Amino acid sequence: MRDQRQAAPGPRDTPEPRQRTAALLLKLSPVMFVLCYLLAAVQGAKWQHSLLIAVVGTAMCLGAAGLYKLRGSRSAGDLFWLNIILRLFTR
């Protein structure tokens, strides 16, 4: 009985708030693209590098929206492991 209560999603992990959060991330991704591009350009990056930074940042935002829409609050653990895997490649 105790295991069933722990396995059940919490009251905040319902499809409606999950859908709103994912929709908000999708709507903000173009804004993120522009802001990433401008920030890189202001810091003196070439336009090719600024564009690359903006595309990667937007892809990460869209990926997070998709992952959150599919997995809900369990996606935080997925992002934790993804962060560990990416850190292994950067060393």
N, C-alpha and C positions, 0 to 999 in steps of 0.2 A: 504494500500500500504506500509506503514511504517513497519507494523508487518511482512509482507512477506520478507522484506529485512533483518530483524533481525533473522527470523527463518531459512533463507537459510544458508548453511554452507559457511564458508569463503573460499578464494581461496587456502589456504594451507591445508584445510581439504578435500582432494581429495583421491580417492582410491589408487592411485599410491604411494604417499608419506606414506600413512598409511600402505600399504603393505611392503614398504621398512623398515619402523621403526619396524614393527612387526617381519619381517625376521631378522633384526639386533638383536633384543632382543632374538629371538630363537637361533641364532648362538652364542650369548654371554653367554647363560645359562650354558653350560658346563664349560666355563672359570670361571663363577661366582661360580659354585660348587667347583672347585678346590681352588679358592682363599678364599672362606669362610672356607673350611676345613683347609687350611694351616694357616689362620689367627687365627682360634680357637685353633689349635694345638700349634701354637707359644705362645699363651697366657696361655698355660698350661692346657687346657681342656682335659679330657679323650677322647679316640678315639670315644667312643659311642656318647658323647656330641658333638664332632666336626662333626661327621657324621650327627647328627640330625640338627645342625645349617646349615650345607651345604645343606641338603635336603629341609629344610624349605625356605632357601634363594632362591634356584633354583625354588621351587614351586611358590614362590612369583613372580619371574622373568617371569616364563612361564604364570602365571595368568595375569600379567600385559600385556604381549604380546597378549594374547587372548582377553582380555578386550579391548585393544586399537584397535585390528583388527576388533572387532565387533562394537564398539561404536565410534571410532575415538576420536576427541577432547572432546566429551561429557564424556569420561571415567574419566576425572579429577574429575568431580563431584561425580562419583561413588566411586572413591578411597577416596575422602574426607569423604563420609558417611561410608564407610567401616572402615576407621580409627576411626571414632567416635564410631562405634559399638564395635570395638576391644578394645578401651579404656574403655568402660563400663564393659567388661568382666575382665579386669585386675585390677579393683578396688575392 
